[in-house]
């Protein structure tokens, strides 16, 4: 299986306040980068995940200040720590 280097973009989005107090705005971490092609192809490709080629990274683990109201299991992206480059554009 071939792992191609990617640039994984990570963004922060700020949502409307839960209540009128300014500090109640929430922060959402997301990545517009698509899931790696290897994981989308077929069962054998998805085994790349099981072989440790890609890791499912939870936004909550690496961005603890995140206060997104969306359930934590929906906030993740896929990374290969050896080949992918992370773009945390400001």
C-alpha positions in Angstrom: 0.0 0.0 0.0 1.3 3.4 -0.9 1.0 6.4 1.4 1.2 9.7 -0.4 2.3 12.8 1.5 -0.5 15.3 2.0 -1.0 18.7 3.5 -3.7 18.5 6.1 -5.3 21.8 6.7 -6.7 22.5 10.2 -8.9 25.5 10.9 -10.7 27.1 13.8 -14.2 28.4 13.4 -16.0 30.5 16.0 -19.7 30.1 16.5 -22.5 32.3 17.8 -22.7 32.7 21.6 -24.8 30.3 23.7 -26.0 33.3 25.6 -25.3 37.0 25.4 -22.1 36.9 27.4 -19.1 37.3 24.9 -17.0 34.5 26.5 -19.7 32.0 25.6 -18.7 31.8 22.0 -17.7 28.3 21.0 -14.7 27.2 19.0 -14.8 24.4 16.4 -11.8 22.6 15.0 -12.2 21.2 11.6 -10.3 20.1 8.5 -11.5 20.6 5.0 -8.9 18.1 3.8 -10.6 14.9 2.5 -10.1 11.5 4.0 -7.0 9.9 2.5 -7.7 8.0 -0.7 -6.2 4.8 0.7 -9.0 4.7 3.3 -11.8 5.4 0.8 -11.0 2.8 -1.8 -11.8 -0.7 -0.6 -11.6 -3.1 2.4 -7.9 -3.7 1.8 -7.3 0.1 1.7 -9.2 0.5 5.0 -6.8 -2.1 6.5 -4.2 0.7 6.1 -5.9 2.2 9.1 -5.5 -1.1 11.0 -1.8 -1.3 10.0 -1.2 2.1 11.6 -0.6 4.0 8.4 -3.2 6.6 9.3 -4.4 7.6 12.8 -7.8 9.0 13.6 -7.0 12.2 15.4 -9.6 13.7 17.7 -9.8 17.5 17.8 -10.7 17.2 21.5 -7.3 15.5 22.3 -5.1 18.1 20.6 -7.3 21.2 21.1 -8.6 21.1 24.7 -9.8 24.7 24.5 -12.4 23.6 21.9 -15.9 24.2 23.2 -17.8 22.9 20.2 -21.4 21.7 21.1 -21.1 18.9 18.5 -20.4 15.5 19.9 -16.7 14.8 20.3 -16.8 11.6 18.2 -17.7 13.7 15.1 -14.7 16.0 15.4 -11.7 14.1 14.0 -9.4 13.9 11.0 -7.0 11.4 9.6 -3.2 11.8 9.8 -0.1 9.9 9.0 2.4 11.5 11.4 5.4 10.4 9.3 4.4 11.8 5.9 1.6 14.4 6.3 2.3 18.1 6.8 -0.1 20.0 9.0 -1.2 23.5 7.9 -2.6 25.5 10.8 -3.3 28.6 8.8 -4.1 31.6 10.9 
